[in-house]
Every structure is written in C-alpha cells, then in structure tokens.
C-alpha cells in the first residue's frame, strides 16, 4: 500500500508543530488515495514557476468550492532544501492539506533513488496499491490540468481490478501514467480488428 511507505515516520503539516506520527493518523490521511510525491526545493526557479499550477490543480480537485465530492488525493512534499530554515519557510507557505517529510529524514533520499527522480520539480503519482502511475507528472499537470486526473484514476482502478502485482519499476523503462490503460485499449482494438477480418474471410 502506498501509505505504508511512510509507516513509522512523522509527516508535518503547514504548522511545523503539527505532525502525524501514529499509524492511525497516517492511514486516515493517506490510505485509499492517489498519492502525489512532490520533489522540489524553495530555491529552485522551475519549482517556483510550477507551484502555482500545482496549487490550482490541487484546489480544483480537493476544494469543496470547486468539487461537489472532493477527490481522494494526498500530497507529500519531499523537500530537497539546503537547510532546515528554508524547509520550514516552505512548510509555512504550503497549502494546509499538504503534508511534508521533516527536514533531514533519510527516507526522502531513499524515495528519490527508488523512483528514479533526476530533476526538480518532480511529481510521482502512486495508486493506492503503491503502483507507480506516473514517474513524473509535472508536464501533464502543466499541460492538461485536472483532466489528467481521470486518466490516473482509470489506470489505478484497472490495476486494482486486475489484481496485477506491483512491478519492479527500477528494472523497467519509465512510462507515462496510462500505459496499462492504453495497452488494454490497444489490445481490445486489435481483437476487434481480428474478428472483423475473420468475418470478412467467412463471407
């Protein structure tokens, strides 16, 4: 499960003295959600340029003012900040529903290596099962806005419905979010074409 990546850890809210550090709190905040892992840094110009788009994206999907039924999303900031003061300044400014790994927690570096993060900003999208839906969704969020969320949800539901085991994504080339969904649609289209050809041959 995606939430279990943070089991035994503390996650911070926008107020540094507010933290989630029990299994019950972590599960309540993260379980059964699509998780966005945001790798960024306050000093990074590309991160500062991208963040307003990410905030609008988040607000449009989770704010009751925009959504009758806010989507099941969680976002965790895995800061690559140079010092704790820089990290705390980011926390004070981030939306109150975002969470963050504390400064200096080695899990941030482990997850960066695990998901092959090589540039900032990066947004890794995880299905509730922990499967990687998108290795880096920055371009999709920037170019497609909230419309990409439906693709992620369909891909997550497809994975769960087919009971596919998690792939070891370190040993496979990085693909986009809807790769499993696109493969299924392509396979169905091929099957339909084969059936049409067989019908034509019978005639």
N, C-alpha and C positions, 0 to 999 in steps of 0.2 A: 504494500500500500504506500502511496506517495507520502502520506503524513508521517509514516514511520521513519523517513529519512531524518526527521528532527526529534525522534524519540530520545529522551534522556537529555535534551538540550533545552536552553531557555530561548524564547523569542521575545523581542521587545516591541512595544507599541510606540506611538509617536512621542509619548512621555517616557523618558528613559527609566523612570521608577516604576513603570507599568510593564509587567512581563508575564508571559505564560511559561510555566515551568513544570506543570504536572501533566501526566499522560491524559487525564480527563480534559484539561484545558486545551491541550494541543489537538486532541481528537475533535473536540467541539468546534475549534477554529478551522481545521484543515481537512477532516475526513469527508469523503464523498464529494470532493470538489475538484475542479480543474485547477491545478496549481501553476502559477507563473513564478518562476525563479528569476528575479531581476539582478543581473550582474552589472554593476555600474560604479561610478565614483563622482563625487561632487566636483572634483577638479576637471573632469573630462568634458570638453566642449561638445562632443557628439551626444553625450548623455544629457547635458543641459538642453540641447536642441530637441532631443527625442521626448524628454519627460513630459512636457505639456500635452503632447499627443497621447502618451500613455495615460495620463491623468484623465483626459477626456474620454478615452476608451473605457477606462475603469468606471468612471462616473456613469456613462451611458448604460453600462451593463449591470451595475450594482445599486444605483441610486433609485429608491422608490419614486422619486420625482420623475424619472425617465422610464422606469420599468414597473409594470404592474406587479410582476413577480421577479424580483432581483435574482440574477443568475448565481449559481453556486460556483463562486470563484474565490481563490485565495492568492495573495501575492506576498512573496517574501523577498526582501532586499538583502542581497549578499554583497555588501559593500567592499570595494577594493580601495578604500580610503587610505591615505598615507598616515593619518594619526587619529586618535580617539576623538579629539575635539572636532575634526572635520566630519567624522562619522556621526557624532551627537548632533551637530548642526543639521545634517541631512535628516536625521530622525525627527527633529523638532519641526521640520518643514513638510515632512511627507504626510499624505492623507492618513487620517486616523484609523482607517480599516486595513492599512498595510501593516505588515509585520517585518521585523528585521532580525538577522542574526547579530549577536553582540560583536563589537569590535574585537579582533584578535582570536575569535573562535576558529580553530583549525578546520572545522567542517566546511567553511567557505572555500578554502583552497582544495579540499578533497572533492567537493561537488564541482568545482571549476574543472578539475582534471577529469573527473568521471564523465562529465557531459561534453568534454572537448571544447570548452569555451576559450576562444582565442582572441576575441575582440570585445571592446566595450562601446556601447551597451550591448548586452545580450539578454534575451528573454527566452528561457527554456520552458516549454509548455508540457506539463505532465498530466496524463489521465489519472483518475482516482486510483487506478490499479498500480500506478508508478511507471507505466509505459511512456516513453518519450513520443509525444505527438509532433512537436516541432523543436528541432535543435536550437534555432534562433528565430523568433517570431518578430523581430524588430521591423523588418521590411513589410511583413504582412499587416502589422498593426498600423504602420505609417501609411501604406498604400491602400489598404482595403477597409480600415476602420473596423467597426463592430461586425461587419458582415463575415469576417473570418472566424468569428466565434462559433457560428453554426457549423462550419466545417470541422472545427476541433471537436465539438460535441458529437457530431455524427461519427467521427473517427473513433472517439473514446467509446461510444456505445457499440460500435461494430466490434472493437477489440473485446469488450466485456461480453458481448452476446456470443461471440465465437469461442470464448474461453481460451483464447490464444495465450500461450506462455509469454512472459516478458522476454524480449530479445536482448542479447548482449550487444548493446549499441556501440561498444568500443570496437567490436570486430566487424561492423558493417559500415558502409559509407553513409554519411549523414544525408537524410532525405527530408522532404517537406512534410508538413502536417498531415495531409490527406493521402499519403502514399498508400496505406492499406485500403482506404475507401476507393481511390482511383483504380487500384489494381482489381478490386472486386467489380467495379462498374465496367472496366475494360474486359474482364473475363466474361461477364454476362453478355456484353455486346458480341464478343467472339462466338459464344454459344448460340446466340440468336442467328448470327450470320451463317453458322454451320447448318443449323436447322433449315434455314431458307434455301441453302444450296442443296440439301438433301431432298427437300420438297420439289425443287426445280428438276432435279435428276429423275425423280419418280415420274414426273409428268413427261 
